[in-house]
Amino acid sequence: MPNSTEIKGKWNELKGQLKQKYAELTDDDLTYEEGKDDEMWGKLQQKLGKTKKEILSLFE
């Protein structure tokens, strides 16, 4: 599972993977803003019905 530094460095690639797998995700759902990590993960968890760990496991 990638750590937060790896996620930040590869966010555009990871974002593309999420959008391909979950068409219901919007650019707003996947907007990464420094210091708002928890807010973004919360949106993703709510929209996908998965835990952060489950979402991160998609990138392994």
PDB file of N, CA, C, O and CB in Angstrom:
ATOM      1  N   MET A   1       0.860  -1.175   0.000  1.00  0.00           N
ATOM      2  CA  MET A   1       0.000   0.000   0.000  1.00  0.00           C
ATOM      3  C   MET A   1       0.903   1.234   0.000  1.00  0.00           C
ATOM      4  O   MET A   1       1.843   1.305   0.793  1.00  0.00           O
ATOM      5  CB  MET A   1      -0.977   0.000   1.237  1.00  0.00           C
ATOM      6  N   PRO A   2       0.637   2.199  -0.869  1.00  0.00           N
ATOM      7  CA  PRO A   2       1.490   3.390  -0.947  1.00  0.00           C
ATOM      8  C   PRO A   2       1.342   4.265   0.283  1.00  0.00           C
ATOM      9  O   PRO A   2       0.274   4.332   0.893  1.00  0.00           O
ATOM     10  CB  PRO A   2       1.160   4.197  -2.195  1.00  0.00           C
ATOM     11  N   ASN A   3       2.441   4.942   0.643  1.00  0.00           N
ATOM     12  CA  ASN A   3       2.362   5.882   1.763  1.00  0.00           C
ATOM     13  C   ASN A   3       1.979   7.264   1.236  1.00  0.00           C
ATOM     14  O   ASN A   3       1.870   7.461   0.026  1.00  0.00           O
ATOM     15  CB  ASN A   3       3.714   5.943   2.538  1.00  0.00           C
ATOM     16  N   SER A   4       1.777   8.211   2.137  1.00  0.00           N
ATOM     17  CA  SER A   4       1.266   9.528   1.727  1.00  0.00           C
ATOM     18  C   SER A   4       2.229  10.264   0.803  1.00  0.00           C
ATOM     19  O   SER A   4       1.779  11.001  -0.074  1.00  0.00           O
ATOM     20  CB  SER A   4       0.989  10.384   2.952  1.00  0.00           C
ATOM     21  N   THR A   5       3.539  10.090   0.967  1.00  0.00           N
ATOM     22  CA  THR A   5       4.509  10.746   0.086  1.00  0.00           C
ATOM     23  C   THR A   5       4.404  10.186  -1.330  1.00  0.00           C
ATOM     24  O   THR A   5       4.457  10.935  -2.305  1.00  0.00           O
ATOM     25  CB  THR A   5       5.945  10.568   0.627  1.00  0.00           C
ATOM     26  N   GLU A   6       4.257   8.869  -1.437  1.00  0.00           N
ATOM     27  CA  GLU A   6       4.112   8.245  -2.752  1.00  0.00           C
ATOM     28  C   GLU A   6       2.813   8.690  -3.417  1.00  0.00           C
ATOM     29  O   GLU A   6       2.775   8.919  -4.626  1.00  0.00           O
ATOM     30  CB  GLU A   6       4.149   6.710  -2.629  1.00  0.00           C
ATOM     31  N   ILE A   7       1.767   8.810  -2.635  1.00  0.00           N
ATOM     32  CA  ILE A   7       0.475   9.240  -3.170  1.00  0.00           C
ATOM     33  C   ILE A   7       0.582  10.654  -3.715  1.00  0.00           C
ATOM     34  O   ILE A   7       0.119  10.916  -4.825  1.00  0.00           O
ATOM     35  CB  ILE A   7      -0.622   9.162  -2.088  1.00  0.00           C
ATOM     36  N   LYS A   8       1.176  11.567  -2.970  1.00  0.00           N
ATOM     37  CA  LYS A   8       1.324  12.951  -3.424  1.00  0.00           C
ATOM     38  C   LYS A   8       2.117  13.021  -4.723  1.00  0.00           C
ATOM     39  O   LYS A   8       1.764  13.773  -5.631  1.00  0.00           O
ATOM     40  CB  LYS A   8       2.008  13.798  -2.346  1.00  0.00           C
ATOM     41  N   GLY A   9       3.191  12.235  -4.810  1.00  0.00           N
ATOM     42  CA  GLY A   9       4.047  12.257  -5.988  1.00  0.00           C
ATOM     43  C   GLY A   9       3.405  11.679  -7.231  1.00  0.00           C
ATOM     44  O   GLY A   9       3.757  12.056  -8.348  1.00  0.00           O
ATOM     45  N   LYS A  10       2.467  10.768  -7.044  1.00  0.00           N
ATOM     46  CA  LYS A  10       1.848  10.091  -8.183  1.00  0.00           C
ATOM     47  C   LYS A  10       0.358  10.384  -8.284  1.00  0.00           C
ATOM     48  O   LYS A  10      -0.375   9.620  -8.911  1.00  0.00           O
ATOM     49  CB  LYS A  10       2.069   8.596  -8.082  1.00  0.00           C
ATOM     50  N   TRP A  11      -0.102  11.472  -7.682  1.00  0.00           N
ATOM     51  CA  TRP A  11      -1.535  11.688  -7.575  1.00  0.00           C
ATOM     52  C   TRP A  11      -2.255  11.707  -8.921  1.00  0.00           C
ATOM     53  O   TRP A  11      -3.336  11.128  -9.036  1.00  0.00           O
ATOM     54  CB  TRP A  11      -1.789  12.970  -6.863  1.00  0.00           C
ATOM     55  N   ASN A  12      -1.694  12.351  -9.938  1.00  0.00           N
ATOM     56  CA  ASN A  12      -2.382  12.408 -11.242  1.00  0.00           C
ATOM     57  C   ASN A  12      -2.577  11.016 -11.829  1.00  0.00           C
ATOM     58  O   ASN A  12      -3.631  10.717 -12.390  1.00  0.00           O
ATOM     59  CB  ASN A  12      -1.591  13.280 -12.230  1.00  0.00           C
ATOM     60  N   GLU A  13      -1.569  10.173 -11.700  1.00  0.00           N
ATOM     61  CA  GLU A  13      -1.680   8.799 -12.196  1.00  0.00           C
ATOM     62  C   GLU A  13      -2.726   8.022 -11.385  1.00  0.00           C
ATOM     63  O   GLU A  13      -3.560   7.319 -11.956  1.00  0.00           O
ATOM     64  CB  GLU A  13      -0.303   8.083 -12.128  1.00  0.00           C
ATOM     65  N   LEU A  14      -2.680   8.149 -10.081  1.00  0.00           N
ATOM     66  CA  LEU A  14      -3.619   7.448  -9.212  1.00  0.00           C
ATOM     67  C   LEU A  14      -5.048   7.939  -9.435  1.00  0.00           C
ATOM     68  O   LEU A  14      -5.996   7.153  -9.435  1.00  0.00           O
ATOM     69  CB  LEU A  14      -3.221   7.629  -7.746  1.00  0.00           C
ATOM     70  N   LYS A  15      -5.183   9.236  -9.621  1.00  0.00           N
ATOM     71  CA  LYS A  15      -6.493   9.829  -9.875  1.00  0.00           C
ATOM     72  C   LYS A  15      -7.100   9.241 -11.152  1.00  0.00           C
ATOM     73  O   LYS A  15      -8.291   8.932 -11.196  1.00  0.00           O
ATOM     74  CB  LYS A  15      -6.381  11.367  -9.988  1.00  0.00           C
ATOM     75  N   GLY A  16      -6.281   9.092 -12.173  1.00  0.00           N
ATOM     76  CA  GLY A  16      -6.748   8.505 -13.430  1.00  0.00           C
ATOM     77  C   GLY A  16      -7.218   7.070 -13.245  1.00  0.00           C
ATOM     78  O   GLY A  16      -8.222   6.656 -13.826  1.00  0.00           O
ATOM     79  N   GLN A  17      -6.490   6.316 -12.434  1.00  0.00           N
ATOM     80  CA  GLN A  17      -6.880   4.932 -12.159  1.00  0.00           C
ATOM     81  C   GLN A  17      -8.222   4.876 -11.447  1.00  0.00           C
ATOM     82  O   GLN A  17      -9.063   4.037 -11.772  1.00  0.00           O
ATOM     83  CB  GLN A  17      -5.810   4.230 -11.318  1.00  0.00           C
ATOM     84  N   LEU A  18      -8.430   5.759 -10.482  1.00  0.00           N
ATOM     85  CA  LEU A  18      -9.704   5.795  -9.758  1.00  0.00           C
ATOM     86  C   LEU A  18     -10.857   6.166 -10.684  1.00  0.00           C
ATOM     87  O   LEU A  18     -11.931   5.570 -10.611  1.00  0.00           O
ATOM     88  CB  LEU A  18      -9.628   6.790  -8.594  1.00  0.00           C
ATOM     89  N   LYS A  19     -10.635   7.153 -11.558  1.00  0.00           N
ATOM     90  CA  LYS A  19     -11.696   7.588 -12.479  1.00  0.00           C
ATOM     91  C   LYS A  19     -12.053   6.479 -13.469  1.00  0.00           C
ATOM     92  O   LYS A  19     -13.216   6.340 -13.848  1.00  0.00           O
ATOM     93  CB  LYS A  19     -11.258   8.855 -13.244  1.00  0.00           C
ATOM     94  N   GLN A  20     -11.070   5.694 -13.886  1.00  0.00           N
ATOM     95  CA  GLN A  20     -11.350   4.584 -14.795  1.00  0.00           C
ATOM     96  C   GLN A  20     -12.172   3.507 -14.104  1.00  0.00           C
ATOM     97  O   GLN A  20     -13.085   2.936 -14.701  1.00  0.00           O
ATOM     98  CB  GLN A  20     -10.048   3.988 -15.329  1.00  0.00           C
ATOM     99  N   LYS A  21     -11.851   3.235 -12.862  1.00  0.00           N
ATOM    100  CA  LYS A  21     -12.526   2.165 -12.125  1.00  0.00           C
ATOM    101  C   LYS A  21     -13.894   2.607 -11.610  1.00  0.00           C
ATOM    102  O   LYS A  21     -14.828   1.806 -11.562  1.00  0.00           O
ATOM    103  CB  LYS A  21     -11.659   1.704 -10.957  1.00  0.00           C
ATOM    104  N   TYR A  22     -14.016   3.881 -11.225  1.00  0.00           N
ATOM    105  CA  TYR A  22     -15.255   4.398 -10.650  1.00  0.00           C
ATOM    106  C   TYR A  22     -15.691   5.635 -11.436  1.00  0.00           C
ATOM    107  O   TYR A  22     -15.293   6.754 -11.113  1.00  0.00           O
ATOM    108  CB  TYR A  22     -15.072   4.738  -9.137  1.00  0.00           C
ATOM    109  N   ALA A  23     -16.490   5.432 -12.445  1.00  0.00           N
ATOM    110  CA  ALA A  23     -16.918   6.504 -13.336  1.00  0.00           C
ATOM    111  C   ALA A  23     -17.701   7.590 -12.618  1.00  0.00           C
ATOM    112  O   ALA A  23     -17.766   8.721 -13.100  1.00  0.00           O
ATOM    113  CB  ALA A  23     -17.751   5.940 -14.447  1.00  0.00           C
ATOM    114  N   GLU A  24     -18.302   7.267 -11.464  1.00  0.00           N
ATOM    115  CA  GLU A  24     -19.095   8.252 -10.736  1.00  0.00           C
ATOM    116  C   GLU A  24     -18.249   9.315 -10.034  1.00  0.00           C
ATOM    117  O   GLU A  24     -18.792  10.304  -9.541  1.00  0.00           O
ATOM    118  CB  GLU A  24     -19.955   7.554  -9.724  1.00  0.00           C
ATOM    119  N   LEU A  25     -16.939   9.128  -9.983  1.00  0.00           N
ATOM    120  CA  LEU A  25     -16.071  10.128  -9.350  1.00  0.00           C
ATOM    121  C   LEU A  25     -15.883  11.328 -10.264  1.00  0.00           C
ATOM    122  O   LEU A  25     -15.706  11.182 -11.473  1.00  0.00           O
ATOM    123  CB  LEU A  25     -14.703   9.516  -8.994  1.00  0.00           C
ATOM    124  N   THR A  26     -15.924  12.504  -9.676  1.00  0.00           N
ATOM    125  CA  THR A  26     -15.724  13.740 -10.430  1.00  0.00           C
ATOM    126  C   THR A  26     -14.348  14.315 -10.117  1.00  0.00           C
ATOM    127  O   THR A  26     -13.673  13.866  -9.191  1.00  0.00           O
ATOM    128  CB  THR A  26     -16.832  14.773 -10.103  1.00  0.00           C
ATOM    129  N   ASP A  27     -13.940  15.310 -10.895  1.00  0.00           N
ATOM    130  CA  ASP A  27     -12.679  15.989 -10.622  1.00  0.00           C
ATOM    131  C   ASP A  27     -12.699  16.628  -9.233  1.00  0.00           C
ATOM    132  O   ASP A  27     -11.678  16.652  -8.545  1.00  0.00           O
ATOM    133  CB  ASP A  27     -12.400  17.055 -11.696  1.00  0.00           C
ATOM    134  N   ASP A  28     -13.855  17.141  -8.823  1.00  0.00           N
ATOM    135  CA  ASP A  28     -13.973  17.736  -7.489  1.00  0.00           C
ATOM    136  C   ASP A  28     -13.725  16.706  -6.396  1.00  0.00           C
ATOM    137  O   ASP A  28     -13.108  17.018  -5.377  1.00  0.00           O
ATOM    138  CB  ASP A  28     -15.354  18.363  -7.307  1.00  0.00           C
ATOM    139  N   ASP A  29     -14.198  15.485  -6.600  1.00  0.00           N
ATOM    140  CA  ASP A  29     -13.974  14.418  -5.621  1.00  0.00           C
ATOM    141  C   ASP A  29     -12.492  14.097  -5.481  1.00  0.00           C
ATOM    142  O   ASP A  29     -12.033  13.685  -4.416  1.00  0.00           O
ATOM    143  CB  ASP A  29     -14.743  13.160  -6.020  1.00  0.00           C
ATOM    144  N   LEU A  30     -11.766  14.287  -6.548  1.00  0.00           N
ATOM    145  CA  LEU A  30     -10.362  13.874  -6.597  1.00  0.00           C
ATOM    146  C   LEU A  30      -9.377  15.035  -6.527  1.00  0.00           C
ATOM    147  O   LEU A  30      -8.195  14.863  -6.824  1.00  0.00           O
ATOM    148  CB  LEU A  30     -10.113  13.097  -7.849  1.00  0.00           C
ATOM    149  N   THR A  31      -9.846  16.203  -6.141  1.00  0.00           N
ATOM    150  CA  THR A  31      -8.966  17.359  -6.039  1.00  0.00           C
ATOM    151  C   THR A  31      -8.126  17.237  -4.780  1.00  0.00           C
ATOM    152  O   THR A  31      -8.649  17.165  -3.668  1.00  0.00           O
ATOM    153  CB  THR A  31      -9.775  18.678  -6.034  1.00  0.00           C
ATOM    154  N   TYR A  32      -6.816  17.216  -4.976  1.00  0.00           N
ATOM    155  CA  TYR A  32      -5.896  17.139  -3.842  1.00  0.00           C
ATOM    156  C   TYR A  32      -5.446  18.542  -3.483  1.00  0.00           C
ATOM    157  O   TYR A  32      -4.862  19.249  -4.305  1.00  0.00           O
ATOM    158  CB  TYR A  32      -4.672  16.231  -4.164  1.00  0.00           C
ATOM    159  N   GLU A  33      -5.722  18.937  -2.257  1.00  0.00           N
ATOM    160  CA  GLU A  33      -5.263  20.232  -1.764  1.00  0.00           C
ATOM    161  C   GLU A  33      -4.418  19.994  -0.532  1.00  0.00           C
ATOM    162  O   GLU A  33      -4.808  19.249   0.368  1.00  0.00           O
ATOM    163  CB  GLU A  33      -6.457  21.182  -1.449  1.00  0.00           C
ATOM    164  N   GLU A  34      -3.261  20.629  -0.494  1.00  0.00           N
ATOM    165  CA  GLU A  34      -2.358  20.495   0.639  1.00  0.00           C
ATOM    166  C   GLU A  34      -3.094  20.811   1.930  1.00  0.00           C
ATOM    167  O   GLU A  34      -3.755  21.844   2.035  1.00  0.00           O
ATOM    168  CB  GLU A  34      -1.138  21.414   0.476  1.00  0.00           C
ATOM    169  N   GLY A  35      -2.982  19.935   2.904  1.00  0.00           N
ATOM    170  CA  GLY A  35      -3.617  20.142   4.197  1.00  0.00           C
ATOM    171  C   GLY A  35      -5.059  19.690   4.279  1.00  0.00           C
ATOM    172  O   GLY A  35      -5.664  19.744   5.350  1.00  0.00           O
ATOM    173  N   LYS A  36      -5.631  19.239   3.149  1.00  0.00           N
ATOM    174  CA  LYS A  36      -7.029  18.792   3.146  1.00  0.00           C
ATOM    175  C   LYS A  36      -7.144  17.322   2.758  1.00  0.00           C
ATOM    176  O   LYS A  36      -8.146  16.895   2.184  1.00  0.00           O
ATOM    177  CB  LYS A  36      -7.859  19.649   2.189  1.00  0.00           C
ATOM    178  N   ASP A  37      -6.113  16.565   3.077  1.00  0.00           N
ATOM    179  CA  ASP A  37      -6.089  15.140   2.753  1.00  0.00           C
ATOM    180  C   ASP A  37      -7.296  14.419   3.349  1.00  0.00           C
ATOM    181  O   ASP A  37      -7.990  13.673   2.658  1.00  0.00           O
ATOM    182  CB  ASP A  37      -4.791  14.500   3.259  1.00  0.00           C
ATOM    183  N   ASP A  38      -7.538  14.652   4.636  1.00  0.00           N
ATOM    184  CA  ASP A  38      -8.621  13.942   5.322  1.00  0.00           C
ATOM    185  C   ASP A  38      -9.976  14.231   4.702  1.00  0.00           C
ATOM    186  O   ASP A  38     -10.825  13.345   4.604  1.00  0.00           O
ATOM    187  CB  ASP A  38      -8.645  14.317   6.790  1.00  0.00           C
ATOM    188  N   GLU A  39     -10.177  15.477   4.284  1.00  0.00           N
ATOM    189  CA  GLU A  39     -11.446  15.849   3.651  1.00  0.00           C
ATOM    190  C   GLU A  39     -11.639  15.087   2.340  1.00  0.00           C
ATOM    191  O   GLU A  39     -12.728  14.584   2.063  1.00  0.00           O
ATOM    192  CB  GLU A  39     -11.498  17.371   3.395  1.00  0.00           C
ATOM    193  N   MET A  40     -10.581  15.006   1.539  1.00  0.00           N
ATOM    194  CA  MET A  40     -10.656  14.299   0.272  1.00  0.00           C
ATOM    195  C   MET A  40     -10.918  12.817   0.505  1.00  0.00           C
ATOM    196  O   MET A  40     -11.783  12.235  -0.149  1.00  0.00           O
ATOM    197  CB  MET A  40      -9.367  14.495  -0.529  1.00  0.00           C
ATOM    198  N   TRP A  41     -10.183  12.197   1.430  1.00  0.00           N
ATOM    199  CA  TRP A  41     -10.389  10.775   1.713  1.00  0.00           C
ATOM    200  C   TRP A  41     -11.796  10.530   2.227  1.00  0.00           C
ATOM    201  O   TRP A  41     -12.414   9.521   1.885  1.00  0.00           O
ATOM    202  CB  TRP A  41      -9.359  10.269   2.732  1.00  0.00           C
ATOM    203  N   GLY A  42     -12.308  11.436   3.040  1.00  0.00           N
ATOM    204  CA  GLY A  42     -13.679  11.301   3.541  1.00  0.00           C
ATOM    205  C   GLY A  42     -14.697  11.296   2.412  1.00  0.00           C
ATOM    206  O   GLY A  42     -15.628  10.491   2.410  1.00  0.00           O
ATOM    207  N   LYS A  43     -14.517  12.202   1.449  1.00  0.00           N
ATOM    208  CA  LYS A  43     -15.419  12.246   0.286  1.00  0.00           C
ATOM    209  C   LYS A  43     -15.364  10.936  -0.491  1.00  0.00           C
ATOM    210  O   LYS A  43     -16.395  10.381  -0.871  1.00  0.00           O
ATOM    211  CB  LYS A  43     -15.053  13.424  -0.641  1.00  0.00           C
ATOM    212  N   LEU A  44     -14.144  10.450  -0.722  1.00  0.00           N
ATOM    213  CA  LEU A  44     -13.980   9.204  -1.480  1.00  0.00           C
ATOM    214  C   LEU A  44     -14.597   8.025  -0.740  1.00  0.00           C
ATOM    215  O   LEU A  44     -15.260   7.184  -1.347  1.00  0.00           O
ATOM    216  CB  LEU A  44     -12.495   8.931  -1.749  1.00  0.00           C
ATOM    217  N   GLN A  45     -14.381   7.965   0.562  1.00  0.00           N
ATOM    218  CA  GLN A  45     -14.935   6.870   1.353  1.00  0.00           C
ATOM    219  C   GLN A  45     -16.454   6.882   1.297  1.00  0.00           C
ATOM    220  O   GLN A  45     -17.088   5.838   1.145  1.00  0.00           O
ATOM    221  CB  GLN A  45     -14.458   6.961   2.806  1.00  0.00           C
ATOM    222  N   GLN A  46     -17.023   8.054   1.418  1.00  0.00           N
ATOM    223  CA  GLN A  46     -18.481   8.179   1.400  1.00  0.00           C
ATOM    224  C   GLN A  46     -19.039   7.805   0.025  1.00  0.00           C
ATOM    225  O   GLN A  46     -20.019   7.066  -0.069  1.00  0.00           O
ATOM    226  CB  GLN A  46     -18.903   9.616   1.776  1.00  0.00           C
ATOM    227  N   LYS A  47     -18.427   8.308  -1.022  1.00  0.00           N
ATOM    228  CA  LYS A  47     -18.937   8.080  -2.372  1.00  0.00           C
ATOM    229  C   LYS A  47     -18.775   6.620  -2.816  1.00  0.00           C
ATOM    230  O   LYS A  47     -19.642   6.071  -3.494  1.00  0.00           O
ATOM    231  CB  LYS A  47     -18.226   8.999  -3.356  1.00  0.00           C
ATOM    232  N   LEU A  48     -17.653   6.000  -2.426  1.00  0.00           N
ATOM    233  CA  LEU A  48     -17.375   4.638  -2.877  1.00  0.00           C
ATOM    234  C   LEU A  48     -17.831   3.577  -1.884  1.00  0.00           C
ATOM    235  O   LEU A  48     -17.920   2.400  -2.236  1.00  0.00           O
ATOM    236  CB  LEU A  48     -15.903   4.479  -3.136  1.00  0.00           C
ATOM    237  N   GLY A  49     -18.119   3.976  -0.656  1.00  0.00           N
ATOM    238  CA  GLY A  49     -18.523   3.007   0.357  1.00  0.00           C
ATOM    239  C   GLY A  49     -17.383   2.085   0.759  1.00  0.00           C
ATOM    240  O   GLY A  49     -17.607   0.924   1.104  1.00  0.00           O
ATOM    241  N   LYS A  50     -16.159   2.604   0.713  1.00  0.00           N
ATOM    242  CA  LYS A  50     -14.970   1.826   1.051  1.00  0.00           C
ATOM    243  C   LYS A  50     -14.151   2.589   2.085  1.00  0.00           C
ATOM    244  O   LYS A  50     -14.284   3.806   2.223  1.00  0.00           O
ATOM    245  CB  LYS A  50     -14.117   1.527  -0.217  1.00  0.00           C
ATOM    246  N   THR A  51     -13.305   1.862   2.808  1.00  0.00           N
ATOM    247  CA  THR A  51     -12.412   2.509   3.768  1.00  0.00           C
ATOM    248  C   THR A  51     -11.211   3.072   3.015  1.00  0.00           C
ATOM    249  O   THR A  51     -10.970   2.716   1.862  1.00  0.00           O
ATOM    250  CB  THR A  51     -11.956   1.510   4.880  1.00  0.00           C
ATOM    251  N   LYS A  52     -10.470   3.942   3.667  1.00  0.00           N
ATOM    252  CA  LYS A  52      -9.267   4.501   3.055  1.00  0.00           C
ATOM    253  C   LYS A  52      -8.313   3.371   2.699  1.00  0.00           C
ATOM    254  O   LYS A  52      -7.703   3.384   1.630  1.00  0.00           O
ATOM    255  CB  LYS A  52      -8.581   5.520   4.003  1.00  0.00           C
ATOM    256  N   LYS A  53      -8.180   2.393   3.590  1.00  0.00           N
ATOM    257  CA  LYS A  53      -7.283   1.266   3.358  1.00  0.00           C
ATOM    258  C   LYS A  53      -7.709   0.485   2.107  1.00  0.00           C
ATOM    259  O   LYS A  53      -6.865   0.077   1.309  1.00  0.00           O
ATOM    260  CB  LYS A  53      -7.258   0.336   4.590  1.00  0.00           C
ATOM    261  N   GLU A  54      -9.015   0.281   1.943  1.00  0.00           N
ATOM    262  CA  GLU A  54      -9.513  -0.427   0.760  1.00  0.00           C
ATOM    263  C   GLU A  54      -9.229   0.362  -0.510  1.00  0.00           C
ATOM    264  O   GLU A  54      -8.872  -0.221  -1.534  1.00  0.00           O
ATOM    265  CB  GLU A  54     -11.016  -0.692   0.887  1.00  0.00           C
ATOM    266  N   ILE A  55      -9.383   1.666  -0.455  1.00  0.00           N
ATOM    267  CA  ILE A  55      -9.118   2.518  -1.629  1.00  0.00           C
ATOM    268  C   ILE A  55      -7.625   2.466  -1.970  1.00  0.00           C
ATOM    269  O   ILE A  55      -7.252   2.307  -3.132  1.00  0.00           O
ATOM    270  CB  ILE A  55      -9.571   3.998  -1.364  1.00  0.00           C
ATOM    271  N   LEU A  56      -6.784   2.600  -0.954  1.00  0.00           N
ATOM    272  CA  LEU A  56      -5.336   2.567  -1.183  1.00  0.00           C
ATOM    273  C   LEU A  56      -4.869   1.223  -1.724  1.00  0.00           C
ATOM    274  O   LEU A  56      -3.906   1.159  -2.487  1.00  0.00           O
ATOM    275  CB  LEU A  56      -4.596   2.880   0.103  1.00  0.00           C
ATOM    276  N   SER A  57      -5.550   0.148  -1.332  1.00  0.00           N
ATOM    277  CA  SER A  57      -5.146  -1.177  -1.807  1.00  0.00           C
ATOM    278  C   SER A  57      -5.356  -1.331  -3.319  1.00  0.00           C
ATOM    279  O   SER A  57      -4.763  -2.216  -3.936  1.00  0.00           O
ATOM    280  CB  SER A  57      -5.927  -2.258  -1.061  1.00  0.00           C
ATOM    281  N   LEU A  58      -6.190  -0.483  -3.913  1.00  0.00           N
ATOM    282  CA  LEU A  58      -6.400  -0.523  -5.356  1.00  0.00           C
ATOM    283  C   LEU A  58      -5.130  -0.166  -6.129  1.00  0.00           C
ATOM    284  O   LEU A  58      -5.004  -0.499  -7.308  1.00  0.00           O
ATOM    285  CB  LEU A  58      -7.524   0.424  -5.744  1.00  0.00           C
ATOM    286  N   PHE A  59      -4.194   0.508  -5.469  1.00  0.00           N
ATOM    287  CA  PHE A  59      -2.978   0.990  -6.135  1.00  0.00           C
ATOM    288  C   PHE A  59      -1.792   0.053  -5.979  1.00  0.00           C
ATOM    289  O   PHE A  59      -0.685   0.397  -6.393  1.00  0.00           O
ATOM    290  CB  PHE A  59      -2.609   2.342  -5.600  1.00  0.00           C
ATOM    291  N   GLU A  60      -1.992  -1.114  -5.396  1.00  0.00           N
ATOM    292  CA  GLU A  60      -0.879  -2.043  -5.203  1.00  0.00           C
ATOM    293  C   GLU A  60      -0.574  -2.809  -6.443  1.00  0.00           C
ATOM    294  O   GLU A  60       0.338  -3.635  -6.450  1.00  0.00           O
ATOM    295  CB  GLU A  60      -1.169  -2.995  -4.090  1.00  0.00           C
TER     296      GLU A  60
END
